[in-house]
């Protein structure tokens, strides 16, 4: 048998991680010496450890890995599962490629219309979605990036699965003028339910009809944009119906500089009712 320190080296799993895997019954030691508390592993458990490392590299959660090891213990069943995963990833890649084509098309369209109408507003539906979110009051809009980084650490740390199509969204609630705070909420659309989210929460966002437009670059001209949207809403017999939110196709967290930002700015709307 192998001591935990030797097994750690051979499996490329830290002793701390091995103890955690033992605690959740994912990879328990083969033998524990009752008199010393030392943990020992069988050589054949290295194959299990390698399989765990491989599945974790694929982005699977420990909960799902444990399920796979117990329910797909024979290679033929594991192969079927992995084939389904590969097919799903291929579908997600295609959806991302389609999204890139759409973004490039919109950029081309925006460049083409610079000499004419500067902003094009359209009515569209944002679908119902499950989101993980953080809500906080910040001192200045630049602090939004800090909230995004915190949410991203939670998502990556908990191996949370993002949904497709995916939405990175910031909702802007009413400002607290008296305390000079901006009330915002950052969201990532996800699949599944999760616990122990380190201050984040999960909720369902209902389908919304919005006045939408794509904005490229920094936000120096937002006042002009808002004026354009206001005219469009009035001209098309709509009224506002909720808090404004941004969908980031290239977010402040991802962009190297403000000029690279690509934001879909959305104002929830509804048709005016006859009074």
Helices and strands as residue ranges (DSSP letters): E 2-3, H 4-11, H 15-23, E 31-32, E 39-41, H 45-57, H 62-71, H 75-112, E 122-126, E 129-138, G 141-143, H 144-157, E 168-172, E 182-189, E 201-205, E 208-216, H 222-235, E 238-240, E 245-250, G 258-260, E 262-271
